[in-house]
Amino acid sequence: MIVYVAPGETRSVVLPYSEVCMYLQVAGRRMRCEIQAPDGRSPAVQLLDDDGRPFSFPITLGEAGFHRDGQGRIYTES
């Protein structure tokens, strides 16, 4: 099922086996992710620990398993 996510929203997802997720040792793990959209820059994903605090540094949409559709909307599959 496709779930659309707007900047500022938080979603719980199973992280993919991307190079960054494997480096951070979170690949295959379910974590909360916040979509961040800094002014004038591409959106990023901030991984959150169980207490809601930032986990490491923001990563790209693709590294966290998020994508863009033909209209530029951000989505993930759950």
ROMI-582790 format. One record per atom (N, C-alpha, C): atom name; z, x, y. Coordinates in steps of 0.001 Angstrom, whole numbers, plus 500000, padded with zeros to 6 digits. Atoms other than C-alpha are relative to their C-alpha. Layout:
! residues N
CA; Z; X; Y
...
This chain:
! residues 78
N; 500000; 500842; 498821
CA; 500000; 500000; 500000
C; 500000; 500887; 501242
N; 500082; 499245; 498752
CA; 499062; 501338; 503439
C; 501004; 499449; 501007
N; 499007; 500367; 498993
CA; 501795; 501332; 506084
C; 499648; 500751; 501281
N; 500299; 499383; 498702
CA; 500916; 501953; 509742
C; 501298; 500357; 500706
N; 498819; 499474; 499327
CA; 503368; 503962; 511824
C; 499615; 500381; 501432
N; 500233; 499660; 498597
CA; 503562; 504276; 515607
C; 500915; 501156; 500404
N; 499108; 498948; 499502
CA; 504974; 507257; 517507
C; 501371; 499425; 500356
N; 498633; 500439; 499768
CA; 508747; 506961; 517712
C; 500608; 499290; 498811
N; 499493; 500692; 501188
CA; 509032; 505107; 514404
C; 500414; 501005; 498926
N; 499518; 499189; 501117
CA; 510834; 506466; 511370
C; 499671; 499276; 498703
N; 500330; 500544; 501313
CA; 509691; 505947; 507776
C; 500561; 500921; 498929
N; 499570; 499237; 501160
CA; 511062; 507049; 504423
C; 498794; 500159; 499085
N; 501174; 499728; 500833
CA; 508323; 508721; 502378
C; 500325; 501086; 498980
N; 499935; 498887; 500943
CA; 507943; 510936; 499334
C; 499025; 501042; 500528
N; 500821; 498951; 499388
CA; 506657; 514197; 500753
C; 499029; 500591; 498992
N; 501022; 499461; 500896
CA; 503453; 515645; 499312
C; 500269; 501461; 499651
N; 499900; 498595; 500386
CA; 503011; 519014; 497671
C; 499076; 500846; 500878
N; 500756; 499188; 499047
CA; 501511; 520525; 500827
C; 500652; 501377; 500066
N; 499485; 498633; 499906
CA; 501937; 524226; 501521
C; 501309; 500043; 500787
N; 498792; 499991; 499160
CA; 504511; 523553; 504254
C; 501171; 499340; 499276
N; 498906; 500678; 500715
CA; 506540; 521064; 502186
C; 500514; 500851; 498847
N; 499552; 499112; 501074
CA; 506595; 523521; 499288
C; 500814; 501155; 500577
N; 499258; 498915; 499359
CA; 507717; 526309; 501642
C; 501407; 499534; 500404
N; 498706; 500550; 499576
CA; 510505; 524069; 502991
C; 500824; 499473; 498823
N; 499353; 500460; 501235
CA; 511403; 523111; 499384
C; 500361; 498518; 500048
N; 499796; 501451; 499933
CA; 511057; 519375; 500075
C; 498855; 499236; 499340
N; 501139; 500657; 500647
CA; 507797; 518649; 498183
C; 500501; 499088; 498874
N; 499606; 500970; 501007
CA; 508180; 515538; 496019
C; 501311; 499290; 500289
N; 498698; 500582; 499629
CA; 511444; 514618; 497750
C; 499793; 498858; 500997
N; 500040; 501100; 499028
CA; 511981; 511318; 499588
C; 500865; 500375; 501200
N; 499280; 499696; 498766
CA; 512945; 511948; 503203
C; 499558; 499043; 501092
N; 500384; 500761; 498811
CA; 512967; 510059; 506462
C; 499208; 500920; 500908
N; 500887; 499250; 499118
CA; 510265; 511164; 508860
C; 499825; 499218; 501289
N; 500228; 500617; 498698
CA; 509967; 510450; 512579
C; 498692; 500519; 500570
N; 501260; 499614; 499374
CA; 506530; 510437; 514187
C; 500283; 500297; 501468
N; 499789; 499599; 498616
CA; 506714; 512346; 517457
C; 498642; 500176; 500667
N; 501250; 499864; 499248
CA; 504016; 512271; 520127
C; 500295; 500627; 501356
N; 499751; 499331; 498711
CA; 504694; 514885; 522795
C; 498838; 499763; 500956
N; 501036; 500243; 498988
CA; 502789; 514327; 526026
C; 498880; 501028; 499901
N; 501168; 499147; 499989
CA; 499278; 515694; 525811
C; 499780; 500834; 498753
N; 500156; 499218; 501222
CA; 499693; 517108; 522303
C; 499824; 499075; 498810
N; 500193; 500785; 501220
CA; 498862; 515945; 518813
C; 501351; 499556; 499443
N; 498746; 500456; 500614
CA; 501501; 513872; 517018
C; 500481; 500975; 498930
N; 499377; 499162; 501021
CA; 503895; 515717; 514742
C; 501023; 499148; 499261
N; 499019; 500713; 500816
CA; 506368; 514664; 512070
C; 501271; 500828; 499947
N; 498698; 499343; 500094
CA; 510046; 515546; 512331
C; 500684; 499478; 498747
N; 499254; 500378; 501193
CA; 511715; 515523; 508922
C; 501468; 499871; 500378
N; 498589; 500249; 499688
CA; 515263; 514164; 509014
C; 500836; 500140; 498735
N; 499125; 499892; 501164
CA; 518152; 515025; 506714
C; 500725; 498680; 499776
N; 499311; 501246; 500343
CA; 520446; 512409; 505158
C; 500860; 499453; 501134
N; 499175; 500421; 498864
CA; 522559; 512312; 508342
C; 499160; 499626; 501222
N; 500877; 500334; 498885
CA; 519506; 511696; 510555
C; 499745; 501142; 500960
N; 500223; 498820; 499150
CA; 519516; 515205; 512017
C; 498665; 500644; 499644
N; 501263; 499319; 500292
CA; 516276; 517186; 512339
C; 500162; 501038; 498894
N; 500052; 499026; 501083
CA; 515425; 519202; 509242
C; 498860; 500958; 500334
N; 500953; 498948; 499636
CA; 513608; 522418; 510181
C; 499251; 499661; 501279
N; 500845; 500171; 498820
CA; 510744; 522216; 512687
C; 499030; 498853; 499746
N; 501011; 501044; 500220
CA; 508181; 519410; 513261
C; 498780; 500585; 499287
N; 501190; 499574; 500728
CA; 505160; 519613; 510950
C; 498856; 499045; 500321
N; 501150; 500846; 499672
CA; 501661; 518180; 511224
C; 500001; 498729; 499149
N; 500111; 501260; 500732
CA; 500775; 514676; 510098
C; 499563; 500239; 498560
N; 500545; 499765; 501334
CA; 498727; 515895; 507150
C; 500967; 500713; 499078
N; 499025; 499268; 500809
CA; 501415; 518298; 505946
C; 501082; 499078; 499468
N; 498951; 500946; 500400
CA; 503823; 515335; 505738
C; 499440; 498788; 499255
N; 500586; 501100; 500744
CA; 501352; 512995; 504014
C; 499581; 498808; 500838
N; 500475; 501057; 499112
CA; 500328; 510942; 507047
C; 498538; 500266; 500330
N; 501431; 499896; 499719
CA; 496707; 510258; 507988
C; 499665; 499142; 501209
N; 500506; 500856; 498921
CA; 494606; 508631; 510722
C; 498816; 499209; 499461
N; 501151; 500801; 500396
CA; 492199; 505763; 510178
C; 498875; 500196; 501018
N; 501149; 499866; 499117
CA; 488837; 505361; 511917
C; 500281; 499645; 501441
N; 499627; 500381; 498639
CA; 490576; 503877; 514963
C; 501090; 500903; 500574
N; 498997; 499061; 499519
CA; 493060; 506742; 515260
C; 501431; 499595; 499724
N; 498631; 500427; 500320
CA; 496060; 504785; 513961
C; 500571; 500859; 498882
N; 499316; 499174; 500985
CA; 498587; 506759; 511941
C; 500482; 499116; 498861
N; 499532; 500773; 501157
CA; 499321; 505563; 508407
C; 500429; 500920; 498874
N; 499626; 499319; 501238
CA; 500843; 506588; 505108
C; 499919; 498974; 498889
N; 499999; 500901; 501151
CA; 500785; 505124; 501637
C; 501391; 500009; 499400
N; 498651; 500051; 500584
CA; 504023; 503886; 500142
C; 499966; 499384; 498626
